[in-house]
């Protein structure tokens, strides 16, 4: 087998990359492997969801006031178990839990990292057999040894050590970055191993896709309305009118745009001025990936990665994707909706 055709697994790739860091001791490698292991288990249940008693609602709400689905609860439990058992993580912030989950055992008390995670993004699409995902952020703890604390979690995206997502679709992929480019790994179900399939992922230089829930148009700020009209105008030089594509699962929408080019927008509205997506475990991880892939991420005015989170489940508007498209959307926000700029409030 030639070098060009040799398969490289996720573990091999992470070990090789981590060797580039002067202070690397394998902890991050093990942590990423813990996440990958849990993702394989979740993938198995997602693929068998129509055959197993795991579809439908659990009968309770999460901290967001959203009805929890059985797969939401299952995925949350699997990631918590994997991260706790691995010992490299001292605390988790999950969309499904009100407070951080601090680990207090002989291994995890010494964990160097904390993880913020949305175990199952887009779960409202489960019954429709639409792609869903997991999205995560990894930070180095700020406190000393012992159980992780809230202060360890409330860090801006610029402090991220690694971030990534798993998309469960026609194939299952894990995409991640540690600040040195973005790489994608596809799960080979026959052997249960993630293999490098998309090295050095970048947004295409030209794009003509915009992704937004236009059903909420009446509630959008004027800047977003003007940008949508701009996208729909006929101008061959700028590839307009753009194509509208919206799945309703942030991970799936972002992943498609990363591959094909485009912008994903989940703005603040008159009903939800701060938007719906959570800063720590939804906006920041995809923002990190976007920037490493040559794209951009903002709240319409400010760089997502520089926003200081004040609460665990803080929300933020999100404009993310191909850099020039995001910058054009920002122009419309600055001109027509300056009152939405949280930095000036």
JOWO-V254949 format. One record per residue. N is the residue number from 1. RES is the residue in one small letter. NEAR is the number of other C-alpha atoms within 10 Angstrom. Layout:
N	RES	NEAR
N	RES	NEAR
//
This chain:
1	x	6
2	x	5
3	x	6
4	x	6
5	x	7
6	x	8
7	x	12
8	x	14
9	x	16
10	x	24
11	x	18
12	x	13
13	x	15
14	x	17
15	x	16
16	x	12
17	x	14
18	x	17
19	x	12
20	x	9
21	x	9
22	x	7
23	x	8
24	x	13
25	x	12
26	x	13
27	x	17
28	x	22
29	x	20
30	x	19
31	x	22
32	x	21
33	x	18
34	x	22
35	x	23
36	x	21
37	x	19
38	x	20
39	x	27
40	x	20
41	x	15
42	x	25
43	x	22
44	x	12
45	x	19
46	x	22
47	x	14
48	x	13
49	x	18
50	x	13
51	x	10
52	x	10
53	x	11
54	x	18
55	x	18
56	x	15
57	x	15
58	x	15
59	x	9
60	x	13
61	x	13
62	x	15
63	x	15
64	x	14
65	x	9
66	x	10
67	x	15
68	x	20
69	x	21
70	x	19
71	x	23
72	x	27
73	x	18
74	x	17
75	x	23
76	x	22
77	x	15
78	x	19
79	x	25
80	x	24
81	x	13
82	x	19
83	x	26
84	x	23
85	x	15
86	x	20
87	x	22
88	x	24
89	x	33
90	x	30
91	x	30
92	x	28
93	x	26
94	x	24
95	x	25
96	x	22
97	x	15
98	x	13
99	x	14
100	x	20
101	x	20
102	x	20
103	x	23
104	x	15
105	x	14
106	x	10
107	x	16
108	x	24
109	x	20
110	x	19
111	x	25
112	x	22
113	x	24
114	x	28
115	x	28
116	x	25
117	x	27
118	x	24
119	x	30
120	x	27
121	x	24
122	x	20
123	x	22
124	x	18
125	x	14
126	x	19
127	x	11
128	x	8
129	x	13
130	x	17
131	x	24
132	x	25
133	x	26
134	x	27
135	x	26
136	x	25
137	x	28
138	x	26
139	x	23
140	x	20
141	x	22
142	x	17
143	x	13
144	x	13
145	x	13
146	x	19
147	x	18
148	x	28
149	x	19
150	x	20
151	x	13
152	x	20
153	x	27
154	x	19
155	x	21
156	x	18
157	x	26
158	x	16
159	x	12
160	x	19
161	x	16
162	x	22
163	x	28
164	x	26
165	x	29
166	x	29
167	x	24
168	x	25
169	x	16
170	x	9
171	x	12
172	x	20
173	x	24
174	x	26
175	x	21
176	x	27
177	x	23
178	x	20
179	x	15
180	x	13
181	x	18
182	x	23
183	x	23
184	x	21
185	x	22
186	x	20
187	x	23
188	x	13
189	x	13
190	x	6
191	x	7
192	x	11
193	x	18
194	x	22
195	x	20
196	x	21
197	x	17
198	x	16
199	x	12
200	x	13
201	x	19
202	x	22
203	x	22
204	x	18
205	x	13
206	x	15
207	x	22
208	x	19
209	x	24
210	x	22
211	x	25
212	x	21
213	x	15
214	x	13
215	x	8
216	x	12
217	x	14
218	x	11
219	x	17
220	x	20
221	x	20
222	x	19
223	x	21
224	x	25
225	x	18
226	x	18
227	x	18
228	x	21
229	x	10
230	x	17
231	x	22
232	x	15
233	x	13
234	x	12
235	x	12
236	x	8
237	x	6
238	x	13
239	x	15
240	x	16
241	x	17
242	x	19
243	x	15
244	x	17
245	x	17
246	x	19
247	x	18
248	x	19
249	x	20
250	x	25
251	x	25
252	x	23
253	x	22
254	x	23
255	x	20
256	x	19
257	x	24
258	x	23
259	x	13
260	x	17
261	x	24
262	x	31
263	x	29
264	x	26
265	x	25
266	x	21
267	x	27
268	x	23
269	x	20
270	x	13
271	x	10
272	x	14
273	x	17
274	x	19
275	x	19
276	x	17
277	x	19
278	x	21
279	x	27
280	x	33
281	x	27
282	x	25
283	x	27
284	x	31
285	x	27
286	x	30
287	x	26
288	x	29
289	x	30
290	x	25
291	x	21
292	x	22
293	x	24
294	x	18
295	x	25
296	x	26
297	x	29
298	x	25
299	x	27
300	x	32
301	x	23
302	x	16
303	x	17
304	x	28
305	x	25
306	x	14
307	x	19
308	x	15
309	x	18
310	x	13
311	x	13
312	x	22
313	x	20
314	x	17
315	x	21
316	x	28
317	x	25
318	x	31
319	x	29
320	x	31
321	x	35
322	x	30
323	x	23
324	x	16
325	x	25
326	x	23
327	x	19
328	x	13
329	x	24
330	x	22
331	x	16
332	x	21
333	x	24
334	x	15
335	x	11
336	x	17
337	x	18
338	x	16
339	x	12
340	x	23
341	x	14
342	x	14
343	x	9
344	x	7
345	x	6
//
